[in-house]
């Protein structure tokens, strides 16, 4: 399998990349800062912007499937920190990516969204809902929702993964899958577990056109 990975320089994206290469996948990465990606066997790095159609067309060549772990980034982890990316970065990218994927006959896309997006906002703790409503964290959640809607309305075989709160634990936790808030998710999961799940989801037909919240069992 040859995979296009978007967001490979992020904290979760780095783990997805490592796992994909460890599994023997061929991986194309498109990044605005390619120097932040370590060269490796099986990896082709393209310098460019995922929000640019020409760059996407270049990086997607000969790929079979796509994983996106792109996000709206802030200048720090402080909830009110100013943004590095445009407010509609995710939805802008997916708007360009869907037709390009169709042109290249790619039928399988998995994106990493977040618990608290769309209808799952009713399921998160009240204190976290407050941060979404009152800080720049909410900008990302709103655009994740737009991104999900665009992808959901496409004819591509998509999977939307909504992890709960992310930790940097080096452990791979047993994963609980939640659909329509059943069973109720726990509140944390390791990025390492999310990376593994994103890759596994590409091989699971049962997850096609599904939105799934994942958390630590």
Secondary structure, DSSP 8 states (H G I E B T S, - for coil): -EEEEE-TTSHHHHHHHHHHHHTT-EEEEEETTGGGS---TTEEEEES-TT-HHHHHHHTTT--EEEE-----BSSSSTT--BSS-TTHHHHHHHHHHHHHHHTT--EEEEE--TTSGGGGGTS-HHHHHHHHHSTHHHHHHHHHHHHHHHHTSSSEEEEEEE-EEE--SS---EEEEBTTBS---SEEEHHHHHHHHHHHTT-GGGTTEEEEEEE-
